[in-house]
């Protein structure tokens, strides 16, 4: 009976937090959606398909041989880490909050007349450097996520 102790364990409710390896591809996807001002359609799509996040991740695993043949090795590693993140229960919630954060951040930068491209480049560079050092990226955006946690 000892082997069945965690047989039916599920992830805790709320947003999942990506590992250092998953942070870069997750942020890249969220930035691309927010940069193109596709926040509303993106959030609607994610909200409607939230129960299917595991199915999406499995379909991305099926597509790995095709993706491997057309992208660089670095992009393929990011693809694999993004797919692994999608398998977790709170991944869509985390992605939705990150998209909203980047949309607000880009609106603020536009109002202040700052370059969004420079901000994106610096953010992704900081995440990449933390990853290469083997550390969890120090991203202040996680505090915003903790304040708005909801119990499902």
C-alpha positions in Angstrom: 0.0 0.0 0.0 3.0 2.3 0.5 3.5 2.7 -3.3 0.1 4.2 -3.8 0.6 7.1 -1.4 1.0 9.7 -4.1 -0.8 7.9 -7.0 -3.6 10.4 -7.2 -1.7 13.6 -6.2 -2.3 16.7 -8.2 -0.6 20.1 -8.4 -1.8 22.7 -5.9 -4.3 25.2 -7.2 -3.2 28.6 -8.5 -0.5 29.5 -11.0 2.4 27.2 -11.6 5.9 28.8 -11.3 8.3 28.0 -14.1 11.8 26.7 -13.4 14.8 28.7 -14.5 14.9 26.7 -17.8 11.2 27.3 -18.5 11.2 31.0 -17.7 12.8 32.2 -20.9 10.5 30.4 -23.4 7.4 31.2 -21.3 8.3 34.9 -21.1 9.2 35.0 -24.8 5.7 33.7 -25.7 4.0 36.1 -23.4 6.0 39.1 -24.7 5.2 38.2 -28.3 1.5 38.2 -27.5 1.6 41.4 -25.5 3.9 43.2 -28.0 1.4 42.6 -30.8 -1.5 43.8 -28.6 -3.2 40.4 -28.8 -3.8 40.3 -25.1 -7.6 40.1 -25.2 -7.8 37.3 -27.9 -4.9 35.5 -26.2 -6.6 35.6 -22.8 -9.9 34.5 -24.3 -8.2 31.6 -26.0 -6.3 30.5 -22.9 -9.3 30.8 -20.7 -11.5 28.7 -23.0 -8.8 26.0 -23.4 -7.6 25.9 -19.8 -9.0 22.4 -19.2 -7.0 21.2 -22.3 -3.6 22.4 -21.3 -2.3 18.9 -20.8 -3.7 17.8 -24.2 -2.0 20.8 -25.9 1.3 19.8 -24.2 1.0 16.3 -25.4 0.2 17.4 -29.0 3.3 19.6 -28.8 5.3 16.5 -27.8 3.9 14.7 -30.9 5.1 17.6 -33.1 8.6 17.6 -31.7 10.2 15.7 -34.6 8.8 18.2 -37.1 9.8 21.2 -34.9 13.3 19.8 -34.5 13.7 19.6 -38.2 13.0 23.3 -38.8 14.3 25.3 -35.8 17.7 25.8 -34.3 18.9 23.7 -31.4 18.5 26.6 -28.9 14.9 27.2 -30.1 14.2 23.5 -29.9 15.4 23.4 -26.3 13.1 26.3 -25.4 10.2 24.5 -27.2 10.8 21.4 -25.0 10.9 23.4 -21.8 7.8 25.3 -22.8 6.0 22.0 -23.5 7.1 20.7 -20.1 5.7 23.8 -18.4 2.3 23.4 -20.2 1.9 20.0 -18.7 1.5 21.5 -15.2 -1.9 22.3 -13.9 -1.5 26.1 -13.3 0.5 26.9 -16.4 -2.2 28.7 -18.3 -3.0 30.8 -15.2 0.6 31.8 -15.0 0.8 32.6 -18.7 -2.4 34.7 -18.6 -1.0 36.8 -15.7 2.3 37.3 -17.4 0.6 38.4 -20.6 -1.4 40.9 -18.6 1.7 42.1 -16.8 3.6 42.7 -20.1 0.7 44.4 -21.7 0.6 46.9 -18.7 4.3 47.3 -18.8 4.4 48.0 -22.5 1.6 50.6 -22.1 3.6 52.3 -19.4 6.7 52.3 -21.5 4.8 53.8 -24.4 3.4 56.5 -22.2 6.8 57.4 -20.9 8.3 57.3 -24.4 10.7 54.5 -23.7 11.7 51.8 -26.1 9.8 48.6 -25.7 12.4 46.7 -27.8 15.2 47.7 -25.4 13.1 46.6 -22.4 12.3 43.2 -24.0 16.0 42.7 -24.9 17.2 43.5 -21.4 14.6 41.4 -19.8 15.3 38.3 -21.9 19.0 38.9 -21.5 18.7 38.9 -17.7 16.7 35.7 -17.7 19.2 34.1 -20.1 22.1 35.1 -17.8 20.4 33.7 -14.7 19.7 30.5 -16.6 23.3 30.1 -17.8 24.5 30.7 -14.2 22.2 27.9 -13.0 20.1 30.2 -10.9 16.4 31.0 -10.7 15.9 34.3 -12.5 15.3 37.2 -10.1 12.2 38.7 -11.7 10.2 41.1 -9.6 7.1 40.2 -11.6 6.5 37.2 -9.4 5.4 39.4 -6.5 2.5 40.6 -8.7 1.4 37.0 -9.1 1.5 36.2 -5.4 -0.8 39.2 -4.6 -3.5 38.0 -6.9 -3.6 34.3 -6.2 -7.0 32.8 -6.2 -8.2 29.6 -4.8 -10.0 27.5 -7.4 
